[in-house]
Amino acid sequence: RPGTGSKSKSSSSSKSSSKPPADMAAPARLAARRLARGRAAATLQSSLAARQRLAPVATHLEQQTLQVAAHQQHQQLQLQQQQEQLLEAAAAQAQAWLEPAPVGPPKPVRLETADLADPRTYAATTMPPHEAFTIHPDAYSSERFFQTEKEKVFGNSWVCVGMADELRQPGDTITGEIGGQP
């Protein structure tokens, strides 16, 4: 059976040509692994280099983020302080509105014994118009009050002594006495 033997030879030779020999397949696999490892190492090195280049940028961005957060916190604290001040002012105003208004005029002060330079003597005259009272009636007849008034009011300020239409010619004058002074 020479035909059969030749067939078997050809089939065995075709089998051996499709598979590389065992001693040749190992170096190819080894080379493929080395190539893959080399590519991975190159990718890793490239990634590390990119991180090193980007590290200062990331640090700068982190610093800016911290600065913005600190600025926002400062603004929020200022806003809270302003709100607290406004609330305190509103509470004080509400308290003032709730306090009862004084009923009737303040206790009269005898001008003969009062300190005429003390603002408390005239407190009732300096209140808002709907709450104010006139000066004490003694002011109209007190010699002491009159002397103080001449000194403090008429002696330290300009006082009208006449009207311009009373002066007809250039050089005309008006004479008189104000507060005991000519």
C-alpha positions in Angstrom: 0.0 0.0 0.0 2.2 2.6 -1.2 -0.6 5.1 -1.8 -1.7 5.0 1.7 1.7 5.5 3.1 2.2 8.5 0.9 -1.0 9.9 2.1 0.0 9.5 5.7 3.3 11.2 5.0 1.6 14.2 3.3 -0.9 14.5 6.2 1.9 14.4 8.8 4.0 17.0 6.8 1.0 19.3 6.5 0.4 19.1 10.3 4.0 20.0 11.0 4.0 23.0 8.7 0.9 24.6 10.3 2.3 24.7 13.8 5.6 26.3 14.6 7.9 24.1 16.4 7.7 24.3 20.2 11.1 25.8 20.6 10.1 28.7 18.3 6.7 29.6 19.8 8.1 30.4 23.3 10.5 33.2 22.1 7.6 34.8 20.1 5.4 34.8 23.1 8.2 36.2 25.2 8.8 39.0 22.7 5.1 39.8 22.6 5.1 40.0 26.4 8.2 42.2 26.4 6.6 44.5 23.8 3.4 44.8 25.8 5.4 45.5 29.0 7.4 48.1 27.2 4.3 49.8 25.9 2.8 49.8 29.4 6.0 51.2 30.9 6.1 53.9 28.3 2.4 54.8 29.0 3.2 54.8 32.7 6.2 57.1 32.2 4.2 59.4 29.9 1.4 59.5 32.6 3.9 60.3 35.3 5.5 63.1 33.2 2.1 64.6 32.5 1.3 64.5 36.2 4.6 66.2 37.0 3.9 68.9 34.4 0.3 69.4 35.8 1.2 69.4 39.5 2.0 73.1 39.7 -1.2 73.9 37.9 -3.2 71.7 40.3 -1.5 73.3 43.3 -2.3 76.8 41.9 -5.9 75.8 41.4 -6.1 74.4 44.9 -4.7 77.6 46.3 -7.2 79.7 44.3 -10.0 77.5 45.5 -8.9 78.0 49.1 -8.7 81.7 48.7 -12.1 81.9 47.1 -13.5 79.8 50.0 -11.8 82.1 52.6 -13.2 85.2 50.8 -16.7 83.8 50.7 -16.5 82.9 54.4 -15.3 86.5 55.2 -18.1 88.0 53.3 -20.6 85.7 55.0 -19.3 86.8 58.4 -19.6 90.4 57.4 -23.1 89.9 56.3 -24.0 88.1 59.5 -22.5 91.0 61.5 -24.5 93.6 59.5 -27.7 91.6 60.0 -27.0 91.4 63.7 -26.5 95.2 63.9 -29.7 95.8 62.0 -31.6 93.5 64.3 -30.2 95.2 67.3 -31.1 98.6 65.9 -34.6 97.4 65.1 -35.0 95.9 68.6 -33.9 99.2 70.1 -36.3 101.1 68.0 -39.1 98.7 68.9 -38.3 99.0 72.6 -38.4 102.8 72.2 -41.8 102.6 70.6 -43.1 100.4 73.4 -41.9 102.6 76.2 -44.7 104.8 77.5 -44.5 108.4 76.6 -44.2 110.9 79.5 -47.6 112.1 80.6 -47.9 115.8 81.1 -45.1 118.4 81.3 -41.9 117.7 83.2 -41.8 119.0 86.7 -41.3 122.8 86.5 -37.9 124.1 87.5 -37.8 127.3 89.4 -35.6 129.5 87.3 -34.4 131.5 90.3 -32.7 128.4 91.7 -32.0 126.5 88.4 -28.6 126.4 86.6 -29.5 128.4 83.6 -26.6 126.9 81.6 -27.8 123.4 82.2 -29.6 121.9 79.2 -31.9 119.9 81.5 -33.5 123.3 82.6 -34.9 123.6 79.0 -35.5 119.9 78.3 -39.2 120.4 77.9 -38.7 123.1 75.2 -36.4 120.9 73.1 -38.7 117.9 72.7 -40.5 117.1 69.4 -43.2 119.7 68.7 -46.1 117.5 69.6 -44.5 116.7 73.0 -42.8 120.0 73.8 -43.9 122.7 76.3 -43.2 126.4 76.5 -40.5 127.8 78.6 -41.3 128.1 82.3 -43.5 131.1 83.1 -40.8 132.5 85.5 -38.6 133.2 82.4 -40.8 136.1 81.6 -40.4 137.9 84.9 -37.0 136.7 86.2 -34.3 139.3 86.4 -31.6 136.6 86.6 -33.0 134.9 83.4 -33.1 138.3 81.7 -29.5 139.0 82.5 -28.4 135.5 81.3 -30.5 135.9 78.1 -28.8 139.3 77.3 -25.4 137.8 77.8 -25.8 134.5 76.0 -28.3 135.4 73.3 -28.1 139.1 72.5 -24.4 139.6 73.5 -23.0 136.8 71.2 -25.0 137.1 68.0 -26.1 139.5 65.4 -29.4 141.2 66.2 -31.7 143.0 63.7 -32.0 146.7 64.8 -34.1 147.9 61.8 -35.3 147.4 58.3 -33.3 148.4 55.2 -36.1 150.6 53.9 -35.7 152.8 57.1 -32.3 153.9 55.7 -33.1 156.4 52.9 -29.7 157.9 52.1 -26.2 156.4 52.0 -24.6 156.9 55.4 -28.0 156.9 57.3 -27.8 155.0 60.6 -30.3 153.6 63.2 -29.4 154.0 66.8 -30.9 152.2 69.8 -30.2 149.9 72.7 -30.3 146.1 72.7 -29.8 144.2 75.9 -28.6 147.3 77.7 -25.9 148.0 75.0 -26.0 151.0 72.7 
